[in-house]
Amino acid sequence: MDDTIVKVLEELEERSILEKIRKVDVLPEERMLAITKETGELLNMILRIKNAQNVLEIGMSTGYSTIWFADAIKENKGQIFTIEKNPKKIKRAEENFKKAGVSEIIKINQGNAIEILEEYSKKQEFQKFFDFVFIDADKENVVKYFELAFPMIKNQGVIVTDNMLYPEKYREEMKKFSNYLKNHQKVNTITSPIGNGEEITIKISD
Ligand SMILES: C[S@@+](CC[C@H](N)C(=O)[O-])C[C@H]1O[C@@H](n2cnc3c(N)ncnc32)[C@H](O)[C@@H]1O
């Protein structure tokens, strides 16, 4: 991995821990809520195994997960389309991307994820476009995000969803999502205990 990217990821990991243990003063809606380092490593590995190019992220925050993706796809002429509603987090993410040297491959969409995905869905160029989708925004809409993203994912594309197991307050929503996937005829799926519990789903047909 590129030394500059490693350095930025390490700084963000430190910051994330300080926020979690409340050692830095930050408003609840401005907290990073980042994936764990192990999850970053797992997702980076999946992207590399797939030789992925086009990535869609729903829930960017300050861009920690996005930088893990950028590292994996940057040599493939890949692009990341990422969605975030909070302008303050977007500003922090932009600074982080600049420091990591990955700004040019990341397109940030500011706004409500459902509305943005509905707009994307209308575009012909996004049909079966993405190799990898990461779902990590509000948990009430997780099924809706999956359904909106599904036609935009290539066959054999991978969808990863965070927070399947932790924090416990999301268990009920995530259980519904898990049941939805188990009954889905066009995917194979597995829940990994890495990080906060990562659902790894592969699209097997349209
Ligand atoms: C768990 S954080 C994402 C963490 C990020 N993936 C990482 O690992 O660094 C979830 C983010 O989704 C954003 N979000 C929540 N609901 C949203 C919505 N409806 N539309 C757009 N963004 C949303 C929140 O502002 C928050 O920054």
The ligand as an ORCA input file, in Angstrom:
! r2SCAN-3c Opt
* xyz 0 1
  C     -21.680      4.983      9.681
  S     -21.409      6.494      8.869
  C     -20.431      6.040      7.488
  C     -19.022      5.674      7.853
  C     -18.092      5.528      6.672
  N     -18.586      4.549      5.729
  C     -16.717      5.112      7.153
  O     -16.517      3.913      7.420
  O     -15.843      5.978      7.290
  C     -22.970      6.782      8.136
  C     -23.034      8.088      7.358
  O     -24.225      8.066      6.554
  C     -24.753      9.368      6.502
  N     -26.186      9.214      6.222
  C     -27.142      8.692      7.045
  N     -28.324      8.694      6.461
  C     -28.151      9.249      5.233
  C     -29.018      9.532      4.157
  N     -30.316      9.257      4.238
  N     -28.505     10.099      3.056
  C     -27.172     10.382      2.966
  N     -26.286     10.131      3.958
  C     -26.774      9.574      5.074
  C     -24.473      9.960      7.892
  O     -24.430     11.371      7.846
  C     -23.141      9.318      8.235
  O     -22.063     10.181      7.966
*
